[in-house]
Amino acid sequence: MSTIQTYIQENKNRFLDELISLLEIPSVSADKAYKKDVLNTADFVLESLKKAGCDHVEICETPGYPIIYGEKIIDKNLPTVLVYGHYDVQPADPIELWTSPPFEPVIKKTEIHPEGAIFARGACDDKGQMYMHVKAMEYMTSTGNLPCNVKFMIEGEEEVGSESLAWFVPRNKEKLANDVILISDTGMIANDIPSITTGLRGLSYVEVEVTGPNRDLHSGLYGGAVANPINILTKMIASLHDENNHITIPGFYDNVEELSTEERTAMAKAPFSLENYKKALNIDEVHGEKGYSTNERNAIRPTLDVNGIWGGYIGEGAKTVIASKAFAKISMRLVPNQDWREITQLFKTHFESIAPKSVTVLVKPHHGGQGYVTPTDNIAYQAASKAYETSFGKTPIPQRSGGSIPIVSLFEKELKSKTILMGFGLDSDAIHSPDEHFGVWNYLKGIETIPYFYKYFTELSTKK
């Protein structure tokens, strides 16, 4: 393993060039206009796994976008690591807020990334982090340092709910059998403060539609006499939080996991500067549920946020109109013990109940998933911790994430496997936002660290 740093330096430019080629393909799964690009990205991943040393690689067809499966089985008596990642990306909108085109990757130096960061949609979420595993695999197979069996399952629908993966996994349990699942779709505290994600929030995502009159109306002739769906919708949304920013949906908090004082105290020990946090976001003050710190609000507490809202005339100039319809997309991040289907139904029932009779309301559930907590007392976590200690020279801090990877709970249910979340991105990498980026240092550090996980997991597994 002592040659890993040398191998990376010798192949650094190629590793970057390959990732840039992957990022140039606009694999936006949410928009059917990009279907061909998503399929081309699947082909790219397929060829990359072949070149990385997998003995068997295949495109697995699903009701939606294909899943790329690859494996290298060196000894059935050795442990098997299943690597999960996704090759689809979020839409790049709003395009005008990018400082460089989202699918024309460019490396720029930043204050946090003085060695440069790759700016492109999907750079960190998740193409860059997924591709670290492909390159780590290449290193291990080409240098004879692969200590165990490896399987890859890379999907193309994570950003739209992983419906096809949920279809695929129960039908392929034997193919996917493993001893641990390894994912890099999370982050760490800072480049000099490594951390391992030990918890994910669940998700319920809905779209709401409020309808008033049967057509758009002249706001002079009808204003004040007919309900304006946009006005109504904004009032309804505003009522979903009280003065303490507590969510007002009846039953919403019934099953929320409440952490003990000891657990909250341990969380507070993680390095965090509120002033730097505000400065990075250019805000004067933070906002959130009363009685909780910023790190608690975005990790161990549930939330409800409007992700998009529209209706009426939004073009240039003026058009005095009362819109017939108004729409919003709303996401709820959930904590362990909250069932996303139950929360979706609670939202639907409540939102419909608070609508005045002057409008009709339609709630359309989109997708969701359960929260997940990773145990820290098993050999997989120990192996991950030792891997970070080896490459960073520091023991990583366990940290709960505010993000969601809904499929993780399904893996445990169907495959009976625990998941280890080894992320190398930073909160400042602007995932899902304009100017998403991923540090060159982080990308290469991930490739360096991952092989150590395989080494230590195999050693700890064979000692049992």
N, C-alpha and C positions, 0 to 999 in steps of 0.2 A: 504493500500500500504506500510505501515511501515514494513511489514514482508518480503518484497522482498529481502533485503540483507541477512536476516537470511535464507530464502528459498534457495538462491543461494549457500551460504556457506555449508548448509546441503547437497546439491545435487551436489556440484562442481565436485567431482570425477566422478560421473555418467554422468554429462553433458559432461565432457571431453572424457570419454570412448565412449560415443555414437558418438560424432563427429569423433573420431579417427576411429571407425568402418565404418562410412560413407566415410571417406577419403581413406580408404583402397581399395575401389572399384574404378577401373580406368575407369571412365565414360567419355571417350574421344569421343565426338560426331563427330569429324572431321575424324575419322579413323574407317572404317567399321569392322576392326578386333576386336573392342571393343564393338560391338553391344550388345552382351549378358550382358556385364558389365553395359552398360548404362541402359538396361532394369532392371537389378538387383537393380540398384540405384533407379530407379523409384519405385520399390516395397518397398525399404527401406523407402523412403519418405512417401509412402502411409501408412505403418504401424506406422511410427512416428507421423503422423497427427492423426491417430486413438487414439494412446496412449496419445496424447496431449489434447484430449477432443473434437475433432470435432465430431458432431453428424452424419454427412454424409461425406464420403470420396469415391472417385472413380477414376479409371484410365480412362482418356478420350483418346480414340484412335484418331490419326491424320494421315495424309499421311506420316509422319515421326515418330519421337519418341513421346511417349505419354506425355500428360499433366496430372499432378496430381492435382485434385480439391478436396478441403475440405471446410466445412463450419460449423459454429455453429450460428444459428439464435435464439437469446433469446427473441427478441421483435421487430416485424417489424416496430414499431414506432420509434425505436432507430436508430442512424446512423450505416452504414455498412462500415467497412474497408476491402479493398481487398489487400492482401499481395501477391506481385509477387517476385519470385526468380527463380533461375535455378540450376539444379542438374548436368549439364554437365560441363566438364572442358576442358581446353586447352591441347594440346599434351605436354608431358613432355620433349621433345627434346630441347636441347642436354642433354641426360641422363648423360654423363660423367662429366658434370659441376655441378651436384648435389653433395652436401657433404653427403647426405644420400638418400636412394632410394625414389623416388617421391611418391610411393604408399605404403610406409612403414612409416607412420607418427611417428614422434618423437618430444618430447618437449625439446628444448634447450634454455638456457639462452643467451641473447644477450645484447649489450650495451643499446639498446633502450628498450628491453623487459627483464629487470632483473628478473622478475617473471617467465619468460619462454615464448616461442612462439612455436606453433605447425608447424613443417616443413612438408609440403606435397603439392602436386599439388591440387589446389582447396581449400586450407585452408582458404584463404581470398576471393577468387573469384571462386565460390560464396557460396560454401558449408558451410563454417563457418558462414558467415553473414546470409545466408538463414536459417540455423539451429537455430540461435539466436531467430528468430521469432517463431519457433516451441516450443522452451523451454519457451519463454515468454508466449506463449499460454497455455502451461502446467501449469505454475504458476497461471495464471489468472483463469483458469477453476478449478484447484484443490483447490484453496483457496477462491473461490467465489468472485474474484475481476475482473471478465470480465464485463465491463460496457456497451458494445455495441455488435453488430453483427460482425462476422469475416468470411471472405472468403479467401481461399488460392488458388493460381494458380502457380504451380511450373513446369517449362518446362525443356526440355532436349536438346534444340538446340540453346541456346543463343550464344554460341561460334561459331556457323556457320551461324548466320543470322536470326534465329527465324522464318523461313519460315512456319513451321507448326503452330506456334502461330498466325501468321498473317492470316492463314487460319481459325483457331479456334475462334478467338475473334469475328469477324463479325457474326459468326453463333451461338454465345452463349451470346448475349448481355443481355438477361433477366437473365440468370444464373449468369452473372458476374456483374450485376448492383450494384453500390456502391456509396458512398459519397466521398471517397478519396482512392487513391492507395498509398500503402506504400512499398517502396523498400529499401533494404540495399545491394547495389552493388557498392558503392562508398566509399570514405574515408573521413578523417578529417585532419586538419592541424597537430595536435600533440595530444598526450594523455592529455596534460594540456591545449590545445587550441581547444576545440570542435568547429566544424563548420558544417553547413548544405549546401549541394550541391544545388545550385540554377540554374545551367545551365549545359548542356551536349553538346558536339559537335556531329555533324552527321558523317556519314561514307560512303565512296565509296571504295570498295575493288575490285581490278581487278588482273588478271594474264595476262602476255604478253608472246608471243612466237615469236622469230625471227628465220627465216629459211634461210640458205644460200644454199650451195651445197646439192645434193640429198643423200649424204652419208658423213661420217667422212673421212677426207682427211689427207694424209701424209703432215706434216707441212714443210718438206723440199722440196718435189716435187711441192707443190701447194702454199706454203706460199708466200705472196706478190703478187700473181696473182689472188686469189679468196677471196672474202669478208669473213672475220671471224665473224660469228654471235655474238660471245661473245664480240669482240672488238666493233662491231657496237652497240650492246645493251648497253654497258657501256657508250658509247658516247651519245646515245640517252637519257639515264637516266640522265647523267650529265647536259645535256642541259635543263632539266626541271626546273632548278633553275638558276637565274642570279647571278651576283657578290654580290648582296645584299640579297641573299637567298630568293628572291621573285619568286614565281612560274610563269613560263613563258607561261602557257597554255592560249591562247586567250579567254577572257570572264570569266576566272576563278574567278576573284574578282568582277564581275559586281554586284552581289547581297549581297556582304559581309556586315554584320552589323558593322558599325563603332561606337564604343562607344564614348560618349562625354568626354571632359576633366574632368568633374566632376565625371563621372563613373570610369574613369581610376585612378583618384586620390583616390577614395574610395577603389578601389582594392588594391592600393599600401599600404594601411594602414594595411593590413593583415601581421602578423609577418612572416618574411622571411629572412634567412641569405644566401646570395650568396656563401659565403665561405664554410659554412656547406654543402650546396647543392653540390658544386664541390668536397668537401672532401668525401661525401657519395658515389659519383660516381667515385671517383679516376680520375678526369679529371682536367687539368690545366686551361681550359677556357670553357665557355659556347658557344653555337653556335645557330644562328637562324636569323630570319627576322630582318633586320636593322630598327631601330626606335622603337622597342618594348622591354619591359623588359622580363625576363625569365618567370615570372608568366603570362604575357600577351600572350607570344608566345605559352604557353602550355594550354591556356584556351580560349582566345577570338579571336585567329587568326587561319586561316586554314593552314593545312600542307600537305606535300606529302612526303612519306617515302617508301623506298624499304624494304620490310619485309623478302625477301629471293631472292637469285639469284643463278643460277646454269647452268651448261652446260659443255660438254667436259669431260675430265678425271680428277677425283678427288680422285682416289685411291692411295695407297702407291706407292712410286717410281715415275718414269717418263714414260710418253707416249706422244710422239711428234705427236699431232693430231690437226687438225682444225675441230672443231665440226660442225656437220650439223645444230644443233639447240642450242639456248640459251633461258633461261626462267627467269622470275622474277615475284614476287608477290609484288604488290604495294597498299598501303592504303593511302587514303586521308581523313584527319579529317576535317570536315566542321563546319561552324558556322551558327547560325540562319539566315534564308532567302536563304541559298544555298540549292537547291534541289539536292539530291544525284543522281537521275536519269539523270538530266541535266548535272551535273558535270561528271558523268561517260561517257556520250556521248561526251562532250567536250574533255575529255582525249582521248577517242578512235579516234576521228577525228584528233586531233593534233598529237598523237603518230604515227598514220599511215602516216600522211603528212610529217613527218620529216625523215622517213625511206628512205635510198638510194635505187635506183633501183636494186642494187646487192643483196637485201634480200627481203623477204616477211614478213609481220607482222600480227599477229593475236592477238586481244585483247579480252579476255574472262571476262566479268563482273561476279563477284561472288555474293556479297550481299551488302547491304547498309541500310541507314536509315537517318532520318531527325534529326537535332539538336533540342534542347528543352530548354526553359527557364521557371523556376518555379516562379510564383508570390510570393512575400513576404508579401503581404498585405491581405492575406486571413486567415481564422481561422485554416486551416490545418498547415500552416507555424507557426502561433502563438502557436499552440499546441506542435509542434515539438520543438520550441524554449524553451517553458516552461519545456518540458520533459528533455532537456539537462541541463537547469538551475537547475532543481531539483536534478539530479543525479551527475552532474559535479560541481555544485556550481558556474557556469559561464554562461554568455549569449553566445550562439554560434555565430560564424561569418559566414555570408552568403558568399559562395565561388563558383565560376564557376569551373567546372571540365573539364580537357582535354579529358577525356574518352567518350565513346559512349554507350548508351543503346538504340539502334535504335527503340525498340518496344514502348518506352514511348510516342512518338508522335502519334503512332497508337492508343494507349489507349485513348488519348484525342480526337482523331477524331471519334473513334467508340463508346467509352463508355461515352464520354462527361465528363470525370473526370480529375481532377488535380492530379499530382503525387508529393509526398513528398519523398525526397531522404535522408534517415538517415543512412549514412555510418559510420563504426567504424574502417575501415582499415587505414593504413598509406601508404604514397608513398613508403616508404622503405620496404614494405612487399613483393616486388619482384613478383607481380602478372604477369602472362604470362612468367615468367623467371625461370631459375633454382633456387632452394632454396626458392620457394614461402613459406611464413609463415604468421601466424596470432597470435597476442599476446594473451596469456591466459587472461590477464587483459582486453583486448579489447573485447574478446568474452563474458566474464562475464559482462562487463559494458554494452554491447549491450542488453543482457538479462535483465539487471536492468532498462535500460532507456526506452525500448519499451513499457512496460505496462503504463508508465506515459503518453506516447502519446495518448494511448487509453482513459485514464482518462480525460485528458485535452481536447481532441477533442470532446468527448461526452459532457462534461460540456459546452464548447463553442458553440457546435451545438444546444443544447437544450435551450440556452439563446437567440437564434435568434428570 
